[in-house]
Amino acid sequence: MIEHYFDCPHCWENQLKMIDPSVPNQNFIEDCEVCCNPLEFDIIIQDNTLLSFSVIPIGQ
């Protein structure tokens, strides 16, 4: 697993995301663990290295 810290774009709390490096292109929606607002994650991994990580707030 790859550890990556990010700031929630809704509440600005710094959080840890554990990323499975066996899937090279990942796009998924999860709720923030602090404020429960929805976030869209877009992640690219190559050779067990995190190449790109973006988190986008989803408006409600």
mmCIF file of the N, C-alpha and C atoms, coordinates in Angstrom:
data_MODEL
# 
_entry.id   MODEL 
# 
loop_
_atom_site.group_PDB 
_atom_site.id 
_atom_site.type_symbol 
_atom_site.label_atom_id 
_atom_site.label_alt_id 
_atom_site.label_comp_id 
_atom_site.label_asym_id 
_atom_site.label_entity_id 
_atom_site.label_seq_id 
_atom_site.pdbx_PDB_ins_code 
_atom_site.Cartn_x 
_atom_site.Cartn_y 
_atom_site.Cartn_z 
_atom_site.occupancy 
_atom_site.B_iso_or_equiv 
_atom_site.pdbx_formal_charge 
_atom_site.auth_seq_id 
_atom_site.auth_comp_id 
_atom_site.auth_asym_id 
_atom_site.auth_atom_id 
_atom_site.pdbx_PDB_model_num 
ATOM 1   N N  . MET A 1 1  ? 0.846   -1.183 0.000   1.00 0.00 ? 1  MET A N  1 
ATOM 2   C CA . MET A 1 1  ? 0.000   0.000  0.000   1.00 0.00 ? 1  MET A CA 1 
ATOM 3   C C  . MET A 1 1  ? 0.892   1.247  0.000   1.00 0.00 ? 1  MET A C  1 
ATOM 4   N N  . ILE A 1 2  ? 0.390   2.276  -0.655  1.00 0.00 ? 2  ILE A N  1 
ATOM 5   C CA . ILE A 1 2  ? 1.081   3.565  -0.700  1.00 0.00 ? 2  ILE A CA 1 
ATOM 6   C C  . ILE A 1 2  ? 0.327   4.532  0.202   1.00 0.00 ? 2  ILE A C  1 
ATOM 7   N N  . GLU A 1 3  ? 1.042   5.234  1.051   1.00 0.00 ? 3  GLU A N  1 
ATOM 8   C CA . GLU A 1 3  ? 0.441   6.252  1.914   1.00 0.00 ? 3  GLU A CA 1 
ATOM 9   C C  . GLU A 1 3  ? 0.563   7.612  1.245   1.00 0.00 ? 3  GLU A C  1 
ATOM 10  N N  . HIS A 1 4  ? -0.551  8.365  1.221   1.00 0.00 ? 4  HIS A N  1 
ATOM 11  C CA . HIS A 1 4  ? -0.516  9.708  0.650   1.00 0.00 ? 4  HIS A CA 1 
ATOM 12  C C  . HIS A 1 4  ? -1.406  10.614 1.498   1.00 0.00 ? 4  HIS A C  1 
ATOM 13  N N  . TYR A 1 5  ? -0.855  11.744 1.906   1.00 0.00 ? 5  TYR A N  1 
ATOM 14  C CA . TYR A 1 5  ? -1.618  12.729 2.674   1.00 0.00 ? 5  TYR A CA 1 
ATOM 15  C C  . TYR A 1 5  ? -2.192  13.787 1.736   1.00 0.00 ? 5  TYR A C  1 
ATOM 16  N N  . PHE A 1 6  ? -3.401  14.217 2.039   1.00 0.00 ? 6  PHE A N  1 
ATOM 17  C CA . PHE A 1 6  ? -4.053  15.255 1.243   1.00 0.00 ? 6  PHE A CA 1 
ATOM 18  C C  . PHE A 1 6  ? -4.938  16.099 2.160   1.00 0.00 ? 6  PHE A C  1 
ATOM 19  N N  . ASP A 1 7  ? -5.291  17.287 1.704   1.00 0.00 ? 7  ASP A N  1 
ATOM 20  C CA . ASP A 1 7  ? -6.214  18.160 2.424   1.00 0.00 ? 7  ASP A CA 1 
ATOM 21  C C  . ASP A 1 7  ? -7.588  18.067 1.774   1.00 0.00 ? 7  ASP A C  1 
ATOM 22  N N  . CYS A 1 8  ? -8.596  17.823 2.580   1.00 0.00 ? 8  CYS A N  1 
ATOM 23  C CA . CYS A 1 8  ? -9.957  17.779 2.066   1.00 0.00 ? 8  CYS A CA 1 
ATOM 24  C C  . CYS A 1 8  ? -10.322 19.162 1.519   1.00 0.00 ? 8  CYS A C  1 
ATOM 25  N N  . PRO A 1 9  ? -10.821 19.236 0.281   1.00 0.00 ? 9  PRO A N  1 
ATOM 26  C CA . PRO A 1 9  ? -11.194 20.541 -0.271  1.00 0.00 ? 9  PRO A CA 1 
ATOM 27  C C  . PRO A 1 9  ? -12.489 21.120 0.314   1.00 0.00 ? 9  PRO A C  1 
ATOM 28  N N  . HIS A 1 10 ? -13.173 20.349 1.159   1.00 0.00 ? 10 HIS A N  1 
ATOM 29  C CA . HIS A 1 10 ? -14.372 20.855 1.834   1.00 0.00 ? 10 HIS A CA 1 
ATOM 30  C C  . HIS A 1 10 ? -14.015 21.446 3.199   1.00 0.00 ? 10 HIS A C  1 
ATOM 31  N N  . CYS A 1 11 ? -13.307 20.674 4.025   1.00 0.00 ? 11 CYS A N  1 
ATOM 32  C CA . CYS A 1 11 ? -13.059 21.090 5.411   1.00 0.00 ? 11 CYS A CA 1 
ATOM 33  C C  . CYS A 1 11 ? -11.591 21.430 5.693   1.00 0.00 ? 11 CYS A C  1 
ATOM 34  N N  . TRP A 1 12 ? -10.715 21.169 4.734   1.00 0.00 ? 12 TRP A N  1 
ATOM 35  C CA . TRP A 1 12 ? -9.285  21.474 4.801   1.00 0.00 ? 12 TRP A CA 1 
ATOM 36  C C  . TRP A 1 12 ? -8.526  20.676 5.851   1.00 0.00 ? 12 TRP A C  1 
ATOM 37  N N  . GLU A 1 13 ? -9.099  19.576 6.333   1.00 0.00 ? 13 GLU A N  1 
ATOM 38  C CA . GLU A 1 13 ? -8.396  18.701 7.271   1.00 0.00 ? 13 GLU A CA 1 
ATOM 39  C C  . GLU A 1 13 ? -7.413  17.817 6.505   1.00 0.00 ? 13 GLU A C  1 
ATOM 40  N N  . ASN A 1 14 ? -6.199  17.694 7.046   1.00 0.00 ? 14 ASN A N  1 
ATOM 41  C CA . ASN A 1 14 ? -5.189  16.836 6.451   1.00 0.00 ? 14 ASN A CA 1 
ATOM 42  C C  . ASN A 1 14 ? -5.517  15.394 6.798   1.00 0.00 ? 14 ASN A C  1 
ATOM 43  N N  . GLN A 1 15 ? -5.528  14.531 5.766   1.00 0.00 ? 15 GLN A N  1 
ATOM 44  C CA . GLN A 1 15 ? -5.928  13.143 5.960   1.00 0.00 ? 15 GLN A CA 1 
ATOM 45  C C  . GLN A 1 15 ? -4.987  12.207 5.225   1.00 0.00 ? 15 GLN A C  1 
ATOM 46  N N  . LEU A 1 16 ? -4.989  10.967 5.643   1.00 0.00 ? 16 LEU A N  1 
ATOM 47  C CA . LEU A 1 16 ? -4.175  9.933  5.018   1.00 0.00 ? 16 LEU A CA 1 
ATOM 48  C C  . LEU A 1 16 ? -5.060  9.057  4.137   1.00 0.00 ? 16 LEU A C  1 
ATOM 49  N N  . LYS A 1 17 ? -4.615  8.832  2.893   1.00 0.00 ? 17 LYS A N  1 
ATOM 50  C CA . LYS A 1 17 ? -5.301  7.910  1.992   1.00 0.00 ? 17 LYS A CA 1 
ATOM 51  C C  . LYS A 1 17 ? -4.346  6.765  1.702   1.00 0.00 ? 17 LYS A C  1 
ATOM 52  N N  . MET A 1 18 ? -4.797  5.536  1.938   1.00 0.00 ? 18 MET A N  1 
ATOM 53  C CA . MET A 1 18 ? -4.029  4.345  1.610   1.00 0.00 ? 18 MET A CA 1 
ATOM 54  C C  . MET A 1 18 ? -4.423  3.922  0.199   1.00 0.00 ? 18 MET A C  1 
ATOM 55  N N  . ILE A 1 19 ? -3.426  3.768  -0.676  1.00 0.00 ? 19 ILE A N  1 
ATOM 56  C CA . ILE A 1 19 ? -3.681  3.495  -2.089  1.00 0.00 ? 19 ILE A CA 1 
ATOM 57  C C  . ILE A 1 19 ? -3.118  2.127  -2.463  1.00 0.00 ? 19 ILE A C  1 
ATOM 58  N N  . ASP A 1 20 ? -3.928  1.344  -3.128  1.00 0.00 ? 20 ASP A N  1 
ATOM 59  C CA . ASP A 1 20 ? -3.511  0.025  -3.607  1.00 0.00 ? 20 ASP A CA 1 
ATOM 60  C C  . ASP A 1 20 ? -2.716  0.209  -4.911  1.00 0.00 ? 20 ASP A C  1 
ATOM 61  N N  . PRO A 1 21 ? -1.419  -0.096 -4.918  1.00 0.00 ? 21 PRO A N  1 
ATOM 62  C CA . PRO A 1 21 ? -0.607  0.132  -6.119  1.00 0.00 ? 21 PRO A CA 1 
ATOM 63  C C  . PRO A 1 21 ? -0.810  -0.903 -7.225  1.00 0.00 ? 21 PRO A C  1 
ATOM 64  N N  . SER A 1 22 ? -1.623  -1.930 -6.992  1.00 0.00 ? 22 SER A N  1 
ATOM 65  C CA . SER A 1 22 ? -1.837  -2.956 -8.013  1.00 0.00 ? 22 SER A CA 1 
ATOM 66  C C  . SER A 1 22 ? -2.796  -2.496 -9.117  1.00 0.00 ? 22 SER A C  1 
ATOM 67  N N  . VAL A 1 23 ? -3.490  -1.376 -8.898  1.00 0.00 ? 23 VAL A N  1 
ATOM 68  C CA . VAL A 1 23 ? -4.412  -0.829 -9.898  1.00 0.00 ? 23 VAL A CA 1 
ATOM 69  C C  . VAL A 1 23 ? -3.813  0.476  -10.422 1.00 0.00 ? 23 VAL A C  1 
ATOM 70  N N  . PRO A 1 24 ? -3.362  0.513  -11.688 1.00 0.00 ? 24 PRO A N  1 
ATOM 71  C CA . PRO A 1 24 ? -2.623  1.679  -12.174 1.00 0.00 ? 24 PRO A CA 1 
ATOM 72  C C  . PRO A 1 24 ? -3.447  2.951  -12.329 1.00 0.00 ? 24 PRO A C  1 
ATOM 73  N N  . ASN A 1 25 ? -4.690  2.850  -12.780 1.00 0.00 ? 25 ASN A N  1 
ATOM 74  C CA . ASN A 1 25 ? -5.543  4.034  -12.951 1.00 0.00 ? 25 ASN A CA 1 
ATOM 75  C C  . ASN A 1 25 ? -6.782  3.868  -12.085 1.00 0.00 ? 25 ASN A C  1 
ATOM 76  N N  . GLN A 1 26 ? -6.955  4.802  -11.162 1.00 0.00 ? 26 GLN A N  1 
ATOM 77  C CA . GLN A 1 26 ? -8.073  4.696  -10.226 1.00 0.00 ? 26 GLN A CA 1 
ATOM 78  C C  . GLN A 1 26 ? -8.889  5.983  -10.245 1.00 0.00 ? 26 GLN A C  1 
ATOM 79  N N  . ASN A 1 27 ? -10.195 5.830  -10.267 1.00 0.00 ? 27 ASN A N  1 
ATOM 80  C CA . ASN A 1 27 ? -11.116 6.955  -10.170 1.00 0.00 ? 27 ASN A CA 1 
ATOM 81  C C  . ASN A 1 27 ? -12.300 6.472  -9.342  1.00 0.00 ? 27 ASN A C  1 
ATOM 82  N N  . PHE A 1 28 ? -12.529 7.122  -8.199  1.00 0.00 ? 28 PHE A N  1 
ATOM 83  C CA . PHE A 1 28 ? -13.608 6.678  -7.314  1.00 0.00 ? 28 PHE A CA 1 
ATOM 84  C C  . PHE A 1 28 ? -14.095 7.839  -6.461  1.00 0.00 ? 28 PHE A C  1 
ATOM 85  N N  . ILE A 1 29 ? -15.253 7.656  -5.868  1.00 0.00 ? 29 ILE A N  1 
ATOM 86  C CA . ILE A 1 29 ? -15.861 8.659  -4.991  1.00 0.00 ? 29 ILE A CA 1 
ATOM 87  C C  . ILE A 1 29 ? -15.957 8.073  -3.597  1.00 0.00 ? 29 ILE A C  1 
ATOM 88  N N  . GLU A 1 30 ? -15.499 8.853  -2.608  1.00 0.00 ? 30 GLU A N  1 
ATOM 89  C CA . GLU A 1 30 ? -15.617 8.480  -1.192  1.00 0.00 ? 30 GLU A CA 1 
ATOM 90  C C  . GLU A 1 30 ? -15.968 9.728  -0.401  1.00 0.00 ? 30 GLU A C  1 
ATOM 91  N N  . ASP A 1 31 ? -16.612 9.515  0.727   1.00 0.00 ? 31 ASP A N  1 
ATOM 92  C CA . ASP A 1 31 ? -16.905 10.628 1.622   1.00 0.00 ? 31 ASP A CA 1 
ATOM 93  C C  . ASP A 1 31 ? -15.675 10.960 2.452   1.00 0.00 ? 31 ASP A C  1 
ATOM 94  N N  . CYS A 1 32 ? -15.494 12.238 2.755   1.00 0.00 ? 32 CYS A N  1 
ATOM 95  C CA . CYS A 1 32 ? -14.431 12.674 3.648   1.00 0.00 ? 32 CYS A CA 1 
ATOM 96  C C  . CYS A 1 32 ? -14.649 12.021 5.016   1.00 0.00 ? 32 CYS A C  1 
ATOM 97  N N  . GLU A 1 33 ? -13.579 11.536 5.617   1.00 0.00 ? 33 GLU A N  1 
ATOM 98  C CA . GLU A 1 33 ? -13.691 10.883 6.925   1.00 0.00 ? 33 GLU A CA 1 
ATOM 99  C C  . GLU A 1 33 ? -13.966 11.870 8.053   1.00 0.00 ? 33 GLU A C  1 
ATOM 100 N N  . VAL A 1 34 ? -13.751 13.161 7.801   1.00 0.00 ? 34 VAL A N  1 
ATOM 101 C CA . VAL A 1 34 ? -13.964 14.172 8.843   1.00 0.00 ? 34 VAL A CA 1 
ATOM 102 C C  . VAL A 1 34 ? -15.323 14.857 8.682   1.00 0.00 ? 34 VAL A C  1 
ATOM 103 N N  . CYS A 1 35 ? -15.576 15.423 7.493   1.00 0.00 ? 35 CYS A N  1 
ATOM 104 C CA . CYS A 1 35 ? -16.800 16.218 7.308   1.00 0.00 ? 35 CYS A CA 1 
ATOM 105 C C  . CYS A 1 35 ? -17.907 15.473 6.552   1.00 0.00 ? 35 CYS A C  1 
ATOM 106 N N  . CYS A 1 36 ? -17.615 14.270 6.037   1.00 0.00 ? 36 CYS A N  1 
ATOM 107 C CA . CYS A 1 36 ? -18.580 13.398 5.354   1.00 0.00 ? 36 CYS A CA 1 
ATOM 108 C C  . CYS A 1 36 ? -19.073 13.931 4.006   1.00 0.00 ? 36 CYS A C  1 
ATOM 109 N N  . ASN A 1 37 ? -18.428 14.965 3.464   1.00 0.00 ? 37 ASN A N  1 
ATOM 110 C CA . ASN A 1 37 ? -18.787 15.452 2.135   1.00 0.00 ? 37 ASN A CA 1 
ATOM 111 C C  . ASN A 1 37 ? -18.128 14.574 1.075   1.00 0.00 ? 37 ASN A C  1 
ATOM 112 N N  . PRO A 1 38 ? -18.758 14.440 -0.110  1.00 0.00 ? 38 PRO A N  1 
ATOM 113 C CA . PRO A 1 38 ? -18.223 13.563 -1.142  1.00 0.00 ? 38 PRO A CA 1 
ATOM 114 C C  . PRO A 1 38 ? -17.005 14.144 -1.853  1.00 0.00 ? 38 PRO A C  1 
ATOM 115 N N  . LEU A 1 39 ? -16.054 13.253 -2.138  1.00 0.00 ? 39 LEU A N  1 
ATOM 116 C CA . LEU A 1 39 ? -14.812 13.616 -2.825  1.00 0.00 ? 39 LEU A CA 1 
ATOM 117 C C  . LEU A 1 39 ? -14.597 12.658 -3.985  1.00 0.00 ? 39 LEU A C  1 
ATOM 118 N N  . GLU A 1 40 ? -14.128 13.193 -5.108  1.00 0.00 ? 40 GLU A N  1 
ATOM 119 C CA . GLU A 1 40 ? -13.768 12.350 -6.243  1.00 0.00 ? 40 GLU A CA 1 
ATOM 120 C C  . GLU A 1 40 ? -12.251 12.263 -6.317  1.00 0.00 ? 40 GLU A C  1 
ATOM 121 N N  . PHE A 1 41 ? -11.738 11.040 -6.290  1.00 0.00 ? 41 PHE A N  1 
ATOM 122 C CA . PHE A 1 41 ? -10.305 10.787 -6.351  1.00 0.00 ? 41 PHE A CA 1 
ATOM 123 C C  . PHE A 1 41 ? -9.926  10.320 -7.743  1.00 0.00 ? 41 PHE A C  1 
ATOM 124 N N  . ASP A 1 42 ? -8.827  10.845 -8.262  1.00 0.00 ? 42 ASP A N  1 
ATOM 125 C CA . ASP A 1 42 ? -8.267  10.413 -9.541  1.00 0.00 ? 42 ASP A CA 1 
ATOM 126 C C  . ASP A 1 42 ? -6.780  10.154 -9.303  1.00 0.00 ? 42 ASP A C  1 
ATOM 127 N N  . ILE A 1 43 ? -6.372  8.887  -9.450  1.00 0.00 ? 43 ILE A N  1 
ATOM 128 C CA . ILE A 1 43 ? -5.026  8.458  -9.052  1.00 0.00 ? 43 ILE A CA 1 
ATOM 129 C C  . ILE A 1 43 ? -4.383  7.669  -10.182 1.00 0.00 ? 43 ILE A C  1 
ATOM 130 N N  . ILE A 1 44 ? -3.109  7.962  -10.438 1.00 0.00 ? 44 ILE A N  1 
ATOM 131 C CA . ILE A 1 44 ? -2.347  7.204  -11.436 1.00 0.00 ? 44 ILE A CA 1 
ATOM 132 C C  . ILE A 1 44 ? -1.086  6.667  -10.771 1.00 0.00 ? 44 ILE A C  1 
ATOM 133 N N  . ILE A 1 45 ? -0.858  5.365  -10.948 1.00 0.00 ? 45 ILE A N  1 
ATOM 134 C CA . ILE A 1 45 ? 0.297   4.684  -10.355 1.00 0.00 ? 45 ILE A CA 1 
ATOM 135 C C  . ILE A 1 45 ? 1.042   3.937  -11.458 1.00 0.00 ? 45 ILE A C  1 
ATOM 136 N N  . GLN A 1 46 ? 2.368   4.010  -11.400 1.00 0.00 ? 46 GLN A N  1 
ATOM 137 C CA . GLN A 1 46 ? 3.195   3.252  -12.345 1.00 0.00 ? 46 GLN A CA 1 
ATOM 138 C C  . GLN A 1 46 ? 4.400   2.711  -11.602 1.00 0.00 ? 46 GLN A C  1 
ATOM 139 N N  . ASP A 1 47 ? 4.641   1.409  -11.724 1.00 0.00 ? 47 ASP A N  1 
ATOM 140 C CA . ASP A 1 47 ? 5.774   0.749  -11.063 1.00 0.00 ? 47 ASP A CA 1 
ATOM 141 C C  . ASP A 1 47 ? 5.813   1.037  -9.561  1.00 0.00 ? 47 ASP A C  1 
ATOM 142 N N  . ASN A 1 48 ? 4.657   0.911  -8.914  1.00 0.00 ? 48 ASN A N  1 
ATOM 143 C CA . ASN A 1 48 ? 4.523   1.155  -7.467  1.00 0.00 ? 48 ASN A CA 1 
ATOM 144 C C  . ASN A 1 48 ? 4.882   2.579  -7.047  1.00 0.00 ? 48 ASN A C  1 
ATOM 145 N N  . THR A 1 49 ? 4.823   3.509  -7.992  1.00 0.00 ? 49 THR A N  1 
ATOM 146 C CA . THR A 1 49 ? 5.096   4.919  -7.702  1.00 0.00 ? 49 THR A CA 1 
ATOM 147 C C  . THR A 1 49 ? 3.863   5.741  -8.028  1.00 0.00 ? 49 THR A C  1 
ATOM 148 N N  . LEU A 1 50 ? 3.498   6.613  -7.106  1.00 0.00 ? 50 LEU A N  1 
ATOM 149 C CA . LEU A 1 50 ? 2.356   7.496  -7.315  1.00 0.00 ? 50 LEU A CA 1 
ATOM 150 C C  . LEU A 1 50 ? 2.757   8.611  -8.277  1.00 0.00 ? 50 LEU A C  1 
ATOM 151 N N  . LEU A 1 51 ? 2.166   8.615  -9.472  1.00 0.00 ? 51 LEU A N  1 
ATOM 152 C CA . LEU A 1 51 ? 2.479   9.635  -10.475 1.00 0.00 ? 51 LEU A CA 1 
ATOM 153 C C  . LEU A 1 51 ? 1.555   10.840 -10.372 1.00 0.00 ? 51 LEU A C  1 
ATOM 154 N N  . SER A 1 52 ? 0.296   10.583 -10.060 1.00 0.00 ? 52 SER A N  1 
ATOM 155 C CA . SER A 1 52 ? -0.684  11.676 -10.016 1.00 0.00 ? 52 SER A CA 1 
ATOM 156 C C  . SER A 1 52 ? -1.738  11.365 -8.963  1.00 0.00 ? 52 SER A C  1 
ATOM 157 N N  . PHE A 1 53 ? -2.092  12.394 -8.184  1.00 0.00 ? 53 PHE A N  1 
ATOM 158 C CA . PHE A 1 53 ? -3.135  12.263 -7.170  1.00 0.00 ? 53 PHE A CA 1 
ATOM 159 C C  . PHE A 1 53 ? -3.929  13.550 -7.173  1.00 0.00 ? 53 PHE A C  1 
ATOM 160 N N  . SER A 1 54 ? -5.221  13.457 -7.449  1.00 0.00 ? 54 SER A N  1 
ATOM 161 C CA . SER A 1 54 ? -6.061  14.643 -7.344  1.00 0.00 ? 54 SER A CA 1 
ATOM 162 C C  . SER A 1 54 ? -7.351  14.282 -6.614  1.00 0.00 ? 54 SER A C  1 
ATOM 163 N N  . VAL A 1 55 ? -7.793  15.233 -5.835  1.00 0.00 ? 55 VAL A N  1 
ATOM 164 C CA . VAL A 1 55 ? -9.066  15.066 -5.118  1.00 0.00 ? 55 VAL A CA 1 
ATOM 165 C C  . VAL A 1 55 ? -9.903  16.312 -5.402  1.00 0.00 ? 55 VAL A C  1 
ATOM 166 N N  . ILE A 1 56 ? -11.142 16.068 -5.846  1.00 0.00 ? 56 ILE A N  1 
ATOM 167 C CA . ILE A 1 56 ? -12.026 17.138 -6.271  1.00 0.00 ? 56 ILE A CA 1 
ATOM 168 C C  . ILE A 1 56 ? -13.275 17.108 -5.406  1.00 0.00 ? 56 ILE A C  1 
ATOM 169 N N  . PRO A 1 57 ? -13.699 18.281 -4.886  1.00 0.00 ? 57 PRO A N  1 
ATOM 170 C CA . PRO A 1 57 ? -14.940 18.294 -4.102  1.00 0.00 ? 57 PRO A CA 1 
ATOM 171 C C  . PRO A 1 57 ? -16.142 18.108 -5.022  1.00 0.00 ? 57 PRO A C  1 
ATOM 172 N N  . ILE A 1 58 ? -17.101 17.374 -4.537  1.00 0.00 ? 58 ILE A N  1 
ATOM 173 C CA . ILE A 1 58 ? -18.361 17.196 -5.267  1.00 0.00 ? 58 ILE A CA 1 
ATOM 174 C C  . ILE A 1 58 ? -19.419 17.995 -4.517  1.00 0.00 ? 58 ILE A C  1 
ATOM 175 N N  . GLY A 1 59 ? -20.015 18.954 -5.200  1.00 0.00 ? 59 GLY A N  1 
ATOM 176 C CA . GLY A 1 59 ? -21.015 19.817 -4.561  1.00 0.00 ? 59 GLY A CA 1 
ATOM 177 C C  . GLY A 1 59 ? -22.287 19.053 -4.229  1.00 0.00 ? 59 GLY A C  1 
ATOM 178 N N  . GLN A 1 60 ? -22.954 19.516 -3.196  1.00 0.00 ? 60 GLN A N  1 
ATOM 179 C CA . GLN A 1 60 ? -24.201 18.873 -2.788  1.00 0.00 ? 60 GLN A CA 1 
ATOM 180 C C  . GLN A 1 60 ? -25.348 19.814 -2.964  1.00 0.00 ? 60 GLN A C  1 
# 
